[in-house]
Amino acid sequence: MLSIAILTITATLVLFLGFSKNRDLILPFSAAGVGVAALCLLTNQSLWNEWFMNMMNISGPSKAFSVLILGLSLCIIPFINEFRRRGTEEIADFSGLLIFSLIGGIMMVSYSDLMILFLGLEILSIAMYILAGADRKRLNSNEASLKYFILGAFASAILLFGIALFYACTASFRLDAEVLQNSTLLNLSFLIIFSGLAFKIALVPFHFWAPDVYQGTPTIFTATMATIVKVSAFGALFQFISLCNHHMTEWIYWLLSLIALTTIVFSNILALQQKSVKRMLAYSGISQAGFILIGFLNLSPEKSWSILYYLFAYSTASLVCFLVVHFVEEKSFNDDHSSFRGLYFNNPFLAIVMSIALISLGGGPLTAGFMAKLFVLNNAAIAGNIALVVFALIFAVLSLYYYFRLINQMFSHSNEIKSWSIEYPYAGILTVLSIGTIIAGILPNILVDLLK
């Protein structure tokens, strides 16, 4: 794939630019390389595709997942400039690692051979293990990196064991291979592979790493974990279920329903207790993952747009939230709820865009989050899982409490009012994301038509 070749060359050159005196070119060059790769995907440009021996196929939903990953990275790359205050030496390292993680993400959402899935997962994971510990002088960042690495390695081992069992049943790593062994062993391989992917998605009971890692990781890279990594993992799960659908028995879909319900219930209950905004957003992301998993019930290629729509709605809102948290942390040196008190009077712009994002995450009307929840719950109702829809609605309403509790803090008067602003490029990105959230909520057909 030409896009993967472009990203590889871009990432390598970015790392070498770190040794030069022209470090001001690092971020523009990184964004240009990612932009060209996205353009190649959109225009179906390919190069040397036979090198992959048909182990990947970037078309249809895979293409949409890949473009979403690259689009999110274009919003994150400019914010890496925030690390310049610590010196310019690290900018190239962080940018290069982020671009390498995109290569892994694209491989994860477009594989048709399980070896490509494992390779893509490791490329993405290794880059994120390093970025989680980007703030070397903070103990929390080092701890987050170590936790993520140990648990990530454990999840990779589980995934590899599932792949081995799949190979034992099919004598092939291809998902469309003919089954040679009994269905019990094959179903066990499906269950273990799903468990490995559920770790990256942070579904209950594989979620326990997320709050600690999200809180300790530098917030800009927490935003990367919450968006790019989650989109990549859901894309990998989509590929797995859609290509193996004819081999899967009905009990697997009941298991997905149970995990989705458990995820929504536990994450929302735990989110109510959080005083750290990053931990609250971590549990919020776990809850959103449960809603997205509902979209996998009664899955067919024609219905993939509802999953993609939800991922777009979640990613744009989550990205805004974490980026706003970054700026608040820079001023208050922590992410406690109390740090957001009076934000509207200090920086009205950040308070407004974060309120829009939080309302969208809660499923408020006139936002992309509302339509996203409507689409996936409608899918569950069509599949006949009415009980799941009812419980999901109850806990969606419950989630509004902790979202609006933070909004209330931002618009409450504070004893100290110190006006401050952010640079225009950052404000522009946050504005585009917020407008996209509103437009997708008011005119969902525009995005739906693009995704179909």
C-alpha positions as CSV (number, residue, x, y, z in Angstrom):
1,M,0.0,0.0,0.0
2,L,1.3,3.4,-1.0
3,S,-0.1,5.1,2.1
4,I,1.9,2.7,4.4
5,A,5.1,3.3,2.4
6,I,4.6,7.1,2.7
7,L,4.0,6.9,6.4
8,T,7.1,4.7,6.9
9,I,9.3,7.1,4.9
10,T,7.8,10.1,6.7
11,A,8.3,8.6,10.2
12,T,11.9,7.7,9.4
13,L,12.8,11.1,8.0
14,V,11.1,12.8,10.9
15,L,13.3,10.9,13.3
16,F,16.4,12.0,11.4
17,L,15.2,15.6,11.4
18,G,15.6,15.4,15.1
19,F,19.4,15.3,14.6
20,S,19.4,18.4,12.4
21,K,19.1,22.1,13.1
22,N,15.9,22.4,11.2
23,R,13.6,21.1,13.9
24,D,10.9,23.7,13.0
25,L,10.2,21.5,10.0
26,I,9.3,18.4,12.0
27,L,5.7,19.0,12.7
28,P,4.8,20.5,9.3
29,F,6.6,17.7,7.5
30,S,4.8,15.1,9.8
31,A,1.4,16.6,9.0
32,A,2.2,16.8,5.3
33,G,3.2,13.1,5.2
34,V,0.1,12.0,7.0
35,G,-2.1,14.2,4.8
36,V,-0.6,12.8,1.6
37,A,-1.1,9.2,3.0
38,A,-4.8,10.1,3.7
39,L,-5.1,11.5,0.2
40,C,-3.7,8.3,-1.3
41,L,-6.3,6.3,0.6
42,L,-9.2,8.6,-0.5
43,T,-8.1,8.4,-4.1
44,N,-7.4,4.6,-4.1
45,Q,-3.8,5.0,-5.0
46,S,-1.8,1.7,-4.5
47,L,1.7,0.6,-5.0
48,W,3.3,-2.9,-4.9
49,N,0.2,-4.4,-3.3
50,E,1.4,-7.8,-4.2
51,W,4.1,-7.5,-1.6
52,F,1.5,-8.1,1.0
53,M,0.4,-11.3,-0.8
54,N,-3.3,-10.3,-0.3
55,M,-2.8,-10.3,3.4
56,M,-4.4,-6.9,3.6
57,N,-7.3,-5.3,1.8
58,I,-8.0,-1.5,2.3
59,S,-11.4,-1.0,0.8
60,G,-14.9,-0.4,2.1
61,P,-15.1,-0.2,5.9
62,S,-11.3,-0.7,6.2
63,K,-10.7,2.4,4.1
64,A,-13.1,4.4,6.3
65,F,-11.4,3.2,9.5
66,S,-8.0,4.1,8.1
67,V,-9.1,7.6,6.9
68,L,-10.6,8.2,10.4
69,I,-7.3,7.2,12.1
70,L,-5.3,9.5,9.8
71,G,-7.7,12.4,10.3
72,L,-7.5,12.1,14.1
73,S,-3.7,12.1,13.9
74,L,-3.8,15.3,11.9
75,C,-5.7,16.9,14.8
76,I,-3.2,15.6,17.3
77,I,0.2,16.3,15.6
78,P,0.1,20.2,16.0
79,F,-0.4,19.7,19.8
80,I,3.0,17.9,20.0
81,N,4.4,21.4,19.8
82,E,3.4,21.8,23.4
83,F,6.4,19.7,24.4
84,R,8.7,22.3,22.9
85,R,8.9,24.1,26.2
86,R,10.9,21.1,27.4
87,G,13.3,21.5,24.5
88,T,13.1,20.6,20.8
89,E,15.0,17.4,21.1
90,E,11.9,15.3,21.9
91,I,9.6,16.6,19.1
92,A,11.0,14.4,16.4
93,D,10.8,11.3,18.7
94,F,7.2,11.8,19.6
95,S,6.1,12.7,16.1
96,G,7.9,9.7,14.5
97,L,6.5,7.3,17.1
98,L,3.0,8.7,16.5
99,I,3.3,8.2,12.8
100,F,4.7,4.6,13.2
101,S,1.6,3.9,15.4
102,L,-0.6,4.9,12.5
103,I,1.0,2.2,10.3
104,G,0.1,-0.4,13.0
105,G,-3.4,1.0,13.2
106,I,-4.0,0.8,9.4
107,M,-2.7,-2.8,9.4
108,M,-5.1,-3.7,12.2
109,V,-8.2,-2.3,10.5
110,S,-7.4,-3.8,7.0
111,Y,-5.9,-7.3,7.7
112,S,-7.3,-10.5,6.2
113,D,-4.5,-12.6,7.7
114,L,-4.0,-12.9,11.4
115,M,-0.2,-12.4,11.2
116,I,-0.8,-8.9,9.8
117,L,-3.2,-8.3,12.8
118,F,-0.5,-9.3,15.3
119,L,2.2,-7.3,13.5
120,G,0.0,-4.2,13.4
121,L,-1.0,-4.6,17.0
122,E,2.7,-4.8,18.1
123,I,3.7,-1.8,16.0
124,L,0.9,0.3,17.5
125,S,1.4,-1.0,21.0
126,I,5.2,-0.5,21.2
127,A,4.9,3.1,20.1
128,M,2.2,3.8,22.7
129,Y,4.2,2.1,25.5
130,I,7.0,4.6,24.9
131,L,4.6,7.6,24.5
132,A,2.9,6.7,27.7
133,G,6.2,7.4,29.5
134,A,7.0,10.5,27.5
135,D,7.1,12.7,30.7
136,R,10.2,10.9,32.1
137,K,10.5,13.2,35.2
138,R,7.0,12.3,36.4
139,L,6.6,9.1,38.4
140,N,3.0,8.7,37.3
141,S,4.1,8.7,33.6
142,N,6.8,6.1,34.2
143,E,4.2,4.0,36.2
144,A,1.7,4.3,33.4
145,S,4.2,3.2,30.8
146,L,5.2,0.2,32.8
147,K,1.6,-0.9,33.6
148,Y,0.7,-0.5,29.9
149,F,3.7,-2.5,28.8
150,I,3.2,-5.4,31.2
151,L,-0.5,-5.7,30.7
152,G,-0.2,-5.1,26.9
153,A,2.4,-7.9,26.6
154,F,0.1,-10.2,28.5
155,A,-2.8,-9.3,26.1
156,S,-0.6,-9.9,23.1
157,A,0.3,-13.3,24.4
158,I,-3.4,-14.1,24.8
159,L,-4.1,-13.0,21.3
160,L,-1.2,-15.0,19.9
161,F,-2.5,-18.1,21.7
162,G,-5.9,-17.6,20.1
163,I,-4.2,-17.2,16.7
164,A,-2.4,-20.5,17.3
165,L,-5.7,-22.3,18.1
166,F,-7.2,-20.8,14.9
167,Y,-4.3,-22.2,12.9
168,A,-4.8,-25.6,14.5
169,C,-8.4,-25.6,13.2
170,T,-7.7,-24.2,9.7
171,A,-4.0,-24.8,8.9
172,S,-4.0,-21.2,7.8
173,F,-3.8,-17.7,9.3
174,R,-6.3,-16.3,6.8
175,L,-9.8,-15.5,8.2
176,D,-11.6,-16.9,5.2
177,A,-9.8,-20.3,5.5
178,E,-11.8,-23.6,5.5
179,V,-12.3,-25.2,8.9
180,L,-10.6,-28.6,9.3
181,Q,-11.2,-29.3,13.0
182,N,-14.1,-29.4,15.4
183,S,-16.1,-26.2,16.1
184,T,-15.5,-26.3,19.8
185,L,-11.8,-25.6,19.4
186,L,-12.6,-23.0,16.8
187,N,-15.0,-21.2,19.1
188,L,-12.4,-21.3,21.8
189,S,-9.9,-19.6,19.4
190,F,-12.6,-16.9,18.6
191,L,-13.1,-16.3,22.4
192,I,-9.4,-15.9,23.1
193,I,-8.7,-13.7,20.1
194,F,-11.7,-11.5,21.2
195,S,-10.2,-11.3,24.7
196,G,-6.9,-10.0,23.3
197,L,-8.7,-7.3,21.3
198,A,-11.0,-6.5,24.2
199,F,-7.9,-5.4,26.2
200,K,-7.0,-2.7,23.6
201,I,-10.7,-1.6,23.5
202,A,-10.8,-1.6,27.3
203,L,-14.0,-3.6,27.6
204,V,-15.1,-5.0,31.0
205,P,-13.4,-7.1,32.5
206,F,-10.3,-6.1,30.5
207,H,-10.6,-2.5,31.4
208,F,-8.7,-2.2,34.7
209,W,-5.5,-0.8,33.1
210,A,-7.3,2.2,31.4
211,P,-7.9,4.6,34.3
212,D,-4.4,4.4,35.7
213,V,-2.7,4.6,32.4
214,Y,-4.9,7.4,31.1
215,Q,-4.2,9.4,34.3
216,G,-0.4,8.9,34.2
217,T,0.2,9.4,30.5
218,P,0.8,12.9,29.2
219,T,-2.6,14.2,28.3
220,I,-1.9,14.7,24.6
221,F,-0.9,11.0,24.3
222,T,-3.9,10.0,26.5
223,A,-6.0,11.6,23.7
224,T,-4.2,9.4,21.2
225,M,-4.9,6.3,23.3
226,A,-8.6,7.2,23.7
227,T,-9.1,7.8,20.0
228,I,-6.6,6.3,17.5
229,V,-5.9,3.2,19.6
230,K,-9.6,2.6,20.3
231,V,-10.6,3.1,16.6
232,S,-7.8,0.7,15.5
233,A,-8.9,-2.0,18.0
234,F,-12.6,-1.7,17.0
235,G,-11.5,-1.8,13.3
236,A,-9.6,-5.0,14.0
237,L,-12.7,-6.5,15.8
238,F,-14.9,-5.5,12.9
239,Q,-12.6,-7.3,10.4
240,F,-12.5,-10.4,12.6
241,I,-16.2,-10.7,13.1
242,S,-17.2,-9.7,9.5
243,L,-14.8,-12.2,7.9
244,C,-15.4,-15.1,10.4
245,N,-19.1,-14.5,10.7
246,H,-20.0,-17.7,8.8
247,H,-18.0,-19.8,11.3
248,M,-19.4,-18.2,14.5
249,T,-22.2,-19.7,16.5
250,E,-25.1,-17.8,18.2
251,W,-23.7,-18.0,21.7
252,I,-20.8,-15.7,20.7
253,Y,-23.3,-12.9,19.9
254,W,-25.0,-13.5,23.3
255,L,-21.6,-13.1,24.9
256,L,-21.1,-9.8,23.1
257,S,-24.4,-8.6,24.4
258,L,-23.5,-9.6,28.0
259,I,-20.0,-7.9,27.8
260,A,-21.6,-4.8,26.3
261,L,-24.2,-4.6,29.1
262,T,-21.6,-5.3,31.8
263,T,-19.3,-2.7,30.4
264,I,-22.0,0.0,30.3
265,V,-23.2,-0.7,33.8
266,F,-19.9,-1.0,35.7
267,S,-18.1,1.9,33.9
268,N,-20.9,4.4,34.5
269,I,-21.1,3.4,38.2
270,L,-17.4,3.8,38.7
271,A,-17.3,7.1,36.7
272,L,-19.6,8.6,39.3
273,Q,-17.0,8.2,42.0
274,Q,-14.1,9.9,40.2
275,K,-12.6,13.2,41.2
276,S,-9.9,13.1,38.5
277,V,-11.3,14.3,35.1
278,K,-8.9,12.0,33.2
279,R,-10.0,9.0,35.2
280,M,-13.7,10.0,34.7
281,L,-13.1,10.3,30.9
282,A,-11.3,6.9,31.0
283,Y,-14.5,5.3,32.5
284,S,-16.5,7.3,30.0
285,G,-14.5,5.8,27.2
286,I,-15.1,2.3,28.6
287,S,-18.8,3.1,28.6
288,Q,-18.8,4.3,25.1
289,A,-16.9,1.2,24.0
290,G,-19.9,-0.8,25.4
291,F,-22.3,1.2,23.3
292,I,-20.1,0.7,20.2
293,L,-20.0,-3.1,20.9
294,I,-23.8,-3.1,20.6
295,G,-23.4,-2.1,17.0
296,F,-21.6,-5.5,16.4
297,L,-24.8,-7.4,17.1
298,N,-26.5,-8.6,13.9
299,L,-23.4,-7.3,12.1
300,S,-23.3,-7.1,8.3
301,P,-21.1,-5.0,5.9
302,E,-24.1,-2.8,5.0
303,K,-24.5,-1.8,8.7
304,S,-20.9,-1.0,9.3
305,W,-21.7,2.7,8.9
306,S,-23.4,2.8,12.3
307,I,-20.2,1.7,14.0
308,L,-18.1,4.1,12.1
309,Y,-20.5,6.9,12.8
310,Y,-20.3,6.2,16.6
311,L,-16.5,6.1,16.4
312,F,-16.5,9.5,14.7
313,A,-18.8,10.9,17.3
314,Y,-16.9,9.5,20.2
315,S,-13.4,10.3,18.8
316,T,-14.1,14.0,18.1
317,A,-15.8,14.6,21.5
318,S,-13.2,12.6,23.4
319,L,-10.3,14.4,21.6
320,V,-11.7,17.8,22.5
321,C,-12.1,16.8,26.1
322,F,-8.6,15.5,26.6
323,L,-7.1,18.5,24.8
324,V,-9.0,20.9,27.0
325,V,-7.8,18.9,30.1
326,H,-4.3,19.4,28.8
327,F,-4.6,23.2,28.8
328,V,-6.3,23.2,32.3
329,E,-3.5,21.0,33.6
330,E,-0.9,23.5,32.3
331,K,-2.5,26.2,34.4
332,S,-3.5,24.3,37.6
333,F,-1.0,21.4,37.5
334,N,-3.6,18.8,38.2
335,D,-6.8,17.4,36.6
336,D,-9.1,17.5,39.6
337,H,-12.7,18.6,39.2
338,S,-11.9,21.7,41.3
339,S,-9.4,22.8,38.7
340,F,-12.2,23.4,36.2
341,R,-14.2,25.6,38.5
342,G,-14.8,29.0,36.9
343,L,-13.2,27.9,33.5
344,Y,-15.9,29.9,31.6
345,F,-14.8,33.1,33.3
346,N,-11.1,32.3,32.7
347,N,-11.3,31.0,29.2
348,P,-14.9,31.0,27.7
349,F,-13.8,29.2,24.5
350,L,-12.5,26.1,26.2
351,A,-15.5,25.9,28.5
352,I,-17.9,26.1,25.6
353,V,-16.1,23.5,23.3
354,M,-15.7,21.1,26.2
355,S,-19.4,21.5,27.2
356,I,-20.4,20.6,23.6
357,A,-18.1,17.5,23.7
358,L,-19.4,16.4,27.1
359,I,-23.0,16.8,26.0
360,S,-22.2,14.7,22.9
361,L,-20.6,12.0,25.0
362,G,-23.7,11.9,27.1
363,G,-26.0,11.6,24.0
364,G,-27.5,15.1,24.2
365,P,-29.8,16.1,21.3
366,L,-28.4,18.0,18.4
367,T,-25.0,16.4,18.7
368,A,-23.3,13.5,17.0
369,G,-23.4,11.5,20.2
370,F,-27.2,11.5,20.3
371,M,-27.5,10.1,16.7
372,A,-24.8,7.6,17.3
373,K,-26.6,6.1,20.4
374,L,-29.8,6.1,18.4
375,F,-28.3,4.2,15.6
376,V,-26.6,1.4,17.6
377,L,-29.6,1.0,20.0
378,N,-31.9,0.7,17.0
379,N,-29.6,-2.0,15.7
380,A,-29.9,-3.9,19.0
381,A,-33.7,-3.5,18.9
382,I,-33.8,-4.9,15.4
383,A,-31.7,-7.9,16.6
384,G,-34.4,-8.5,19.2
385,N,-32.3,-7.6,22.3
386,I,-34.8,-5.2,23.9
387,A,-33.6,-5.8,27.4
388,L,-30.1,-4.6,26.4
389,V,-31.6,-1.4,24.9
390,V,-33.6,-0.6,28.1
391,F,-30.5,-1.0,30.4
392,A,-28.3,1.0,28.0
393,L,-30.8,3.8,28.0
394,I,-31.0,3.9,31.8
395,F,-27.3,4.1,32.2
396,A,-27.0,6.6,29.3
397,V,-29.2,8.9,31.4
398,L,-27.2,8.1,34.5
399,S,-24.0,9.2,32.7
400,L,-25.4,12.7,32.2
401,Y,-24.9,13.3,35.9
402,Y,-21.1,13.1,35.8
403,Y,-20.9,15.0,32.5
404,F,-23.1,17.8,33.7
405,R,-21.4,17.9,37.1
406,L,-18.2,18.9,35.3
407,I,-20.1,21.4,33.1
408,N,-21.6,22.9,36.3
409,Q,-18.0,23.3,37.7
410,M,-16.9,25.1,34.5
411,F,-19.7,27.6,34.7
412,S,-19.6,28.2,38.5
413,H,-18.0,31.3,39.9
414,S,-14.5,31.0,41.2
415,N,-12.7,33.0,43.8
416,E,-9.8,33.6,41.4
417,I,-10.5,34.8,37.9
418,K,-7.5,35.0,35.7
419,S,-8.2,35.4,32.0
420,W,-5.9,33.4,29.7
421,S,-6.1,32.2,26.1
422,I,-4.7,29.5,23.8
423,E,-2.9,29.9,20.5
424,Y,-5.1,30.3,17.4
425,P,-4.1,27.1,15.6
426,Y,-5.1,25.1,18.7
427,A,-8.4,27.0,18.9
428,G,-9.0,26.4,15.2
429,I,-8.6,22.6,15.6
430,L,-11.0,22.5,18.6
431,T,-13.5,24.7,16.7
432,V,-13.5,22.3,13.7
433,L,-14.0,19.3,15.9
434,S,-16.9,21.0,17.8
435,I,-18.6,22.1,14.6
436,G,-18.2,18.6,13.2
437,T,-19.9,17.2,16.3
438,I,-22.9,19.6,15.9
439,I,-23.2,19.2,12.1
440,A,-23.1,15.4,12.4
441,G,-25.9,15.7,15.0
442,I,-28.1,18.1,13.1
443,L,-27.5,16.7,9.6
444,P,-26.5,13.0,10.2
445,N,-27.2,12.1,6.6
446,I,-24.2,14.0,5.4
447,L,-21.8,11.7,7.3
448,V,-23.9,8.6,6.9
449,D,-23.9,8.9,3.1
450,L,-20.1,9.2,3.2
451,L,-19.7,6.1,5.4
452,K,-22.1,3.9,3.4
